[in-house]
Amino acid sequence: METTTLEYYAIQLKNIIDSEDDILEKEANMHLLSEELMNSVWCMTIQMKENEVKSTLSSEGYKAYKKEERTVQYAHGRMTFVRIPFKKDKNDKPFFPADEWLELGKYQRNSPGFTEKIMQIAPDITSYEKTSRVINQLTTNTVSRSTVMRAVKLYGKRADEYHKHKEVYPEVIDNKDKKKVDKIYIEGDAVCFKKQNGEMQFIHVFILHDGVETVSNNRKQSKNMLYFVDIRRKKARDRLKSYLQTHYDMKNIMVIANSDGGSGYEEAVFRDIAGVCNSFEYFIDRYHVSRKLDERVMLEEFIPLFQQAINSGELNKLKMVFDTYDSNLETEEQFYHSRKLKNYLIRHWKHLASFTKRGYNIVKEGIGIMESQLRHFTYRLKHCGRHWGKGLNGMAQLLASQKNGDFKQIYLRTWKSEFSLDDSLRGNMSNRLDLRDMNKFTPHVGVKHGRLTLSDKKYVR
């Protein structure tokens, strides 16, 4: 860049600093000035690259036509630039090298990088509306709640595409390279949400980890935890099953499973997920047992007695507590709840036994973590009694990616390059196409932002 150009912007910055505006206005105008500077560099770069490819395209039969302008929102601000369309024939669709370099689809208003920022922010803020307000406050861009919603749906679409690809083309790992651990822990549960049409929708979550590790004197955490999330239970379950078979040497591993025993989360389901393994132990989640006691025991003073009997692992003690408890009941409703509780505990009795009762010298760590882990999903998805539409799966996948660390792989679809070069090229094109679809609607115009011109003496919003 020429020194005179730098001097020009330095003078404009000095004018802003010397102005009588308050500090907030000064900083806002500095932001606009930096955006104008970047825009100038942007246009120069596009022109340089187009000059580099002109001769090559000309030798291939392409002709340059009248330049066309477009504006795209980036994380650093809005960039307005002109680029040259090339055609072999006047009636052909134009080819824009600049759009290819920047991976911009036709009519695409937000860059891939800025769309990524929207996706990353959306799960951490409690509504699309608040997400758009935050972005509009922190940038000179304009983002509506509809733009945020479409970004979330786009990620859900790409996550589904990624998982479907993994189903059709699972990874192949040599047995010698598979993980060899003593134990793995798997848990599963579902969370219910109300849809905008009044119907109920479930998000199904399975968790896998390799046990517990100490990270500090007073803190432990689960090792290598992964989340398998979907609005379809079978899809989430099958992904977990496939992952175990692909990445673990299961024949020497003990599988420890835990759930509430509800429909779709019974012992048989987890046995099927574990497949052929060294040993398998299934537990009923003690948090849900405690909830059952709170719901069914009408005389609160008996709850500790039931807990002691369950912890002892002796069925006779449990029956003695029930005999004493029933003798103190008076109403038919109380007897009804007592029978329901007795049936529940006896039905799951063998799954309530501790590791010691089962003959294992294993410390009870890393099991029963599902309820605490579900808060990562329920806080965002259930906040303020929210009702969901088609964006539910997309938001659930974004929340799962925050934990799994696979956001970039899914969003950029880098996994396609592992399949074939041709698929990768087609993936780049469809990347631009569905980003274009996300921006095909006219966004709601909120706060209007001014722009700088080279002739301005003073920069105002």
Buried (B, 14 or more C-beta within 10 A) or exposed (E): EEEEBEEBBEEBBEBBEEBEBEEEBBEBBBBBBBBBBBBBEBBEEBBEBBEEBBEEBEEEEBEEEEEEEBEBBBBBBBBEBBBBBBBEEEEEEEBBBBBEBBBBBBEBBBBBEBBBBBBBBBBEBEBBEBBBBBBBEEBBBBBBBBBBBBBBBBBBBBBBBBBEBBEEEEEEBEEEEBBEBEBBBBBBBBBEBBEEEEEEBBBBBBBBBBBBEEEEEEEEEBBEBBBBBBBEBEBBBBBBBBBBBEBBBBEEBBBBBBBBBEEBBBBEBBBEBBBEBBEBBBBBBBBBBBEBBEEBBBEEEBBEBBBEBBEEBEEEBBEEBBEEBEEEBEEEEBEEBBEEBBEBBEEBBBBBBBBEEEEBEBEEEBBBBBBEBBEBBBEBBBEEEBBBEEBBBBBBBBBBBBBBEBBEBBBBBBBBBEEEEEBBEEBBEBBBEBBBBBBEEEBEEEEEBEBBEEEBEEBEE
